[in-house]
Amino acid sequence: MELDARKLGILKAIIDEYIMSASPVGSRAISKHEEFNLSSATIRNEMADLEELGYLEQPHTSAGRVPSDKAYRLYVDQMMQKAALSDDEIKIIRAHMSSKLDEVESVMKQTAQALSAVTNYTAMVMPPMLAANRLRHIQLVPLREGRALVVIVTTAGFARDAIIRVPEDIRTEELERISRLLTERFYDCRMDQIGDLIAHEMSGELYERRAFLCSVVEAIERKMGPDSPNVQLSGATNMLHYPEYSDVNKAKSFLVAVEGRSMLNEMLKRASKLEFSITIGNENQDEMFKDCSIVTATYQIGDEPLGSFGIIGPTRMNYSKVISVLEYMRMSLSEMLTSDQDDE
C-alpha cells in the first residue's frame, strides 16, 4: 500500500515528536497538532495501518508507537527538510577552527571536537588518505653515514618520512639535486602514481642512480600501505546521555566499539567513495551499530576526495541538523586545506 498524504503527515509528526522526546508517541499527542484536525480514534486507525506496513513499532511496555528503521529511511529520503544552522552553532564551529592549525592531525582533532560539540553526538574524522594526496615536495635529508631520511609532503600538508640506505658515493649535494629533480618533475602528481613515474625516470637523467631510486620508491610505497587506525574521535560518551544507552552493557559495548577505532577506520574508508551517506539501524554492516544511525561526508581539495568524517547517534537522531552541520563542516574543512595549499 502506498502512503497517502495523511499517513505521510502523521508519520512525519510521530518521527519529529519521537526525535525530540525519546518517548513512544500516542494518538492523543498527534491529535493535538492543529494541521490534522482529526480525532484520536482516526489517528489511532492510521497508526495501526502504519504499524502493519512496517513504519511503526509498539514497545511491549507502552501504548504508544515508535518509528522503525524503515520509517527513518522514508523520512530521510522524502520528508526531511534541511535545518539552517543557528548563529551560535556556526560560532562554535568557527571557534574550534579559527586558530592556525599547521599540522593535519591538529586539524582533524579540532574538526572532531567541533562536530561533537555542535551535534551532541559522537564524531569521527579520518585524516587525508595519502594515496589520494598530490605531491608537494620530496626531500632527501642526509643522516649519519650511509643513511638518509626521505620526507614526503603533500598538498594537504600531510608529511611522511622513512629512512633509507645511501650508497657511499652519493654526497649531500647529489641528494639535494635528486630531491630538486623529483620535486620539479612530479609536483602535483597523485601519490599512488609516483612510484611508476619515478621508475620511468630511471632510464633518463637519473639512470646511473636507478638502484638508489628503487629504494626511494619502496620507501614511498611502504608509507602508502594500510595505516594503523588513526581516526580522530570526539564525544564518545555523548551517547550515554540518551535513554537508548541507559543499559550499562549496551553502553559498554558501544564504547568498546568506537574506542578501538578499527571499525570506524573501515567505515570511513567505505564512506569516502560517496559525498554523503546515511545508514540507519540495521542498514549498518557492523553488529555493534545496529541501534545507531551514521551520517558521513567526504572532504576534498578541488575535485579530489581526501578523506571522510561523520556522526554516530541513536536512530532517532536529528537528521536535518546533522546533515546541515556536516555540509557546513565539509565546506569549511575543504576550504581550510585548500587555503593551506595556496599559502605555500
Secondary structure, 3 states (H helix, E strand, C coil): CCCCHHHHHHHHHHHHHHHHHCCCECHHHHHCCCCCCCCHHHHHHHHHHHHHCCCEECCCCCCCEEECHHHHHHHHHHHCCCCCCCHHHHHHHHHHHCCCCCCHHHHHHHHHHHHHHHHCCEEEECCCCHHHCEEEEEEEEECCCCEEEEEEEECCCCEEEEEEECCCCCCHHHHHHHHHHHHHHHCCCEHHHHHHHHHHHCCCCCHHHHHHHHHHHHHHHHHCCCCCCCCEEECHHHHHHCHHHCCHHHHHHHHHHHHCCHHHHHHHHHHCCCCEEEEEHHHCCCHHHCCEEEEEEEEEECCEEEEEEEEEEECCCCHHHHHHHHHHHHHHHHHHHHHHHHHC
